[in-house]
């Protein structure tokens, strides 16, 4: 089969499409014929050698993908060849106490497709049957590949962890990314007023189109915390959705009201950040960390994707042969939403 693999660490140029053996599904696994795969910021960390848990190259990247069942391993039931499916990138043991209680992200054996082992930038992938999600007929493979993980993350952050309530104000930082563009929509579904930050007039209009009530262009207003406070009559947001990391987290904390919550995951601009602890303490701010979603949360939001209430935001679509060019687009500051590979 064909797969887009990295030959070493570096920029997009380390990608090449090569022939590799088609995997055989083991007992309890399903072989999926992938039709689309979405790029993820995790690709950059692995590609640049900044994800220490990844195996050494060569490796097939790709965290997100969709297609149809091609073959069944032994002991698999409840699914048939030809069924359309989406890959849940989370791999859990399925047996520990946390897994039994539905706390997938707390599984001690939690691993991710495309980070800890070969991923979705390929024609086929073998996946444990419990790692597949039935695909709604209303969504095509590109939408499914681009939509599942972004909305899993945004839903987990805002509904489950931050417990956003109707009437609250949510500030979404960096709303041009896949997760943050999903967060704008999720916050509106939860009944919040949404303020978002993004860079450039074109992106400002696109974020407004996703439902944001107010949009701050950080290119013209780099002190987005001051702008957010001005838009809330000096009070600050109830919740700040933070996925950027070191370059924004200080201003995210300064944007929240007394007693508010900053919910964060992702550290693409740096894992280490300096915070003024007195601001957290005096203003009684909750800093809420997130890692991964739960399988049950998919069942909560997937109907909203199927009926169009939530919409996957796709920046561009590239064939598998152009995986390097797609990675370059992922790195581009002009990107808005998800970059997708088609695998025909």
N, C-alpha and C positions, 0 to 999 in steps of 0.2 A: 504494500500500500504506500501511498504518498504521505509524507509528513513534513511539516516545517519545523526544523530543529536548529538549536544553537550549537555551534561548533566550539565555542569558547565564550569568555565574558567580554562584553563590549557594547557597542552601539547596534543599531538595526542591521548593520552589515554582517553580523555574525549569524544571521538566519540564512538557511538554504533549504530548499525542498528536495528531499532525498527519498529513496526507496528503503523501507524497513519492513520486517515481517509483520503480517497482520496478527494481532493478538488472538489467542484462543480463550474463550470464556471458561473460567474454572467453575467448580461447583458453587452455586449461589450467585453466579455472575451472568450478565447479559452483554452480548456484543452489540454495540450501537454503530450504525452507519451514520456518521455525522454529516450534516448538510450545511451547518453554519456554526461559527465559533466567534465569540466576542473577545476583544482585547481588554486587558485589565491592567491597572497600575502595578499589580503584582508581577506582570511580565517584565517590567522595567527593573524591579528589584532583583529578580532572578537573573535576568540577562546581564546586568551589571555586576553580578557577584555580591550583591548586598543582602541576600537572603541566605543566612548560614545553614539553614536546615535543608536546602535543596541539594540534590545529588550533583556531582560534577558533570559538566558537559561531556559528550553530547546528550541533549535532552529535548524532548518535545514539550513546548510550553502550551499554554491555553487553559484557562480556569473555567470558561463558560462554553457550553455547546448544546446543540439540539439536532435531532435527526429521527431515525426510526430503528426499531429493533431488527437486527439482522440474524441473530442466532441466540439460542438459549444454552446456558450451562446446565449441568446436572442439578436436580432438585429445585429448579425454578418453576413457580406456578403463578397464576394470576396475571400473566402478561404474555403476549403472542408476537410472533414474527410479523413485522409490518406495523406494529403500534408506534405512533409518534410519541416521542418522549423528549424531556429536557434533562440534562445532567445536573444533579445537585452536586456542586463542587465539594461539599463537605463529606469526608469519609470518617465514619465513627465505628467503634467496635460493635455497637448494637447490643451489647451484653452487660455493660457495667451499670451500676445503680443510676448514674446520671442519664444514660441512654434509656433505661427502663422508665425513668420519670419524665422523659421528653426534654431533658436539658442537654441537647446535643452539643452546644458550645462548651460545656463543662466536661465532656468526655476526655479522659486522660490520653486516649489514643487518637484524638482528633488530628486529621491530616487533610490536605487540600489537593485536589486535582491540579496539575500544572505547576505546583509548588514543591511538593514532596515526591512526586513521581510524574511520569509522562502524562501530558494533557490532551487538549481537544484540537490542536492545530494539526489534525490528521484525518484520514478518511474513516478510520475506525478507532473505537476505544472500548475496552472491556470494563464494565462497571458493576459493582454489587447491585443486585436487584433493588435493595432498599435505598440506593443512591440515585434512583430515577423518579422523575415526576411525570405523570401523564400529561400530554400536551393538550391544551384547549384547542378545539377545532378552529376557533375564531382567529388565532394567531399563527402567522407563518414562522418558518424556522429562524429567519433573521430576527424577528421581533422576540421570539422565545429566547434565543441565545443572548440578546442584548438586554432583556428585561428581567430575567429571573433574579440574578444575584444582586443587581442594583436595587431592586425593590425589596428583596429579602433584607438587605442591610439597612435601607432607609426605614423600613417598617419596624425592624428590631430596635433601631436606635430611638425612633420617635414614639412609637406606640408602646413597646414593651419596656424599654429601659427608662426613657424620659417621661413616659405616661402623659403625653400631651393631651390637654383637655380643650373642649370647645371654648372659643373666646380668648384663648391665650395667644400671645405673639411669639412666633418662631423666627429666628434669624438663621438663614441658611448661608453658610460661608462658601464661596467658590462654586456657585450654582451651575457652572458649565460642565462639571464632571458627570460621569454616569450616575454615581450614588447621589450626589447633591441635586441633580436635575430630578431624580426620582423623589428626593426628600421634599422638594417644593410641592410636588403633587400629593405626596402622602400627608404632609402637614395640612393642606387644604381639605383633604378627605376627612381628617380628624377634627375639622372645624376651626382651625387656627387662622389668624391673620399672619401672612407671610411677608417678611422682609428678606431680600436676598442680595448677595454681592456677586458681581461678575465683572469682567474687564472688556470694555469696548462697546460702542453703540449697538453693533449688530447683536451681540450677546445680550445686552440689556433688553432689547425688544423680544428676543427669543425667550428669555426668562419670564417676561411679562406674559407671553403667550402660554406659558405653563401654569399660570394662575397666580404668580406673585403679586401682592398688593403694592409693594414698593420695591424698587431695585436701586442699589447703590453701585455706581461704576467706580471701582477702586482705582482705576487709572486716573480719574479726575479727582476722586476723593479717597486718597490712600488711608486716611484716618477713619476707616469704616465704623469703628466703635463710636466716634463722635457723631457720625451721620446717623447711626442706628439710634442713639440716644435722642437726637433731635427729632427723629421720626416717631418717638414714643414719649414726647413731651418731657424728656430728661429722665424718664423712669428706667429704661432699658428693656430688653426682651425678656420674656419669661423663660424661654429655652433658646440656646444657641446650638445649632448642628454644625459640628466642626470635624472636617476630614482632611485638612490640608497639612497640619503639623506645625513645626517650629515657626514658620514665617507668619502664621496668623493666630496661633493659640493665645498669645498675650492679649491681643485686641478682642478676641472672642470672649475671654474672661471679663474684660472691661466693658463689653457690650451688654452683659446680663444684669438684670435688676437685683436688688437686695432679696436674698432667698431664692434666686433663680437657679436654673440648671444649665450646665454646659455638658452636652453629650458628645463624646468624641471617639473616633477610630481613624486609623490611617496616620501615617507619619512620613509622607513622601517628600516633604521639604526638611526632614530631619527629625530623628527620634528624641533628641534632647532639647528641652526648652527651659528657659528661666522664667519663673513666675514669682510675682510678689505675693507671698503667702498671706501677708496682712490683708490684702484685698479679699482673698478667699475667706479668711476668718472673720474679718469685721463685717463683711456683707453677707456672711452665711451662705456662700455659694456652694452648690453641690457640683462636683466634677465627676461625671459618670463615664466610665470606660465601657467600650463595646469591642467584641472580637468577632463573633459569628452569630448567625441566626439559629432558629430552631425549625425543625421540619413542620411542626404544627402551624407556624406562622405563615408558611407558604399557602396553606389551605385558607387562611384568613384573607390574603390579598389577591390570590390568583384569580378569583372570580371578577375582581375589579380590573385586572389586566384584560381578561377575556371580554368584558363588556365595554371597554374603552374608557372607563373612569380614570384609570391609570394608563399612561402611554409610554412605551419604551422610546427613548430619545436616541436616534441613530445619526451619528455625524457623517459617516461614509461607509461604503461597502467595497471590498477588494477581493479578488480571487485568491485562493491559497497560494498560487504561484507568486503573488506580490506581497508575501508576508513581511518582507523587509520594508517595503514602502508603507504598509499598514502600520508597522511599528514606528516609523518616522512620523506618521500622522498622529499616533498616540502621544508622541513627545511634543507636538506642535502646540503653541499657546493659542492658536486659532481654533483648535478642536472644540466642539460643543456636543457633548453626549458620547455615545459608544461608537467605537470603530469595530466593524464586523468583517469577518472573512467568510466567503462562500466556498463550499467544498463540493464540487460537482464531479 
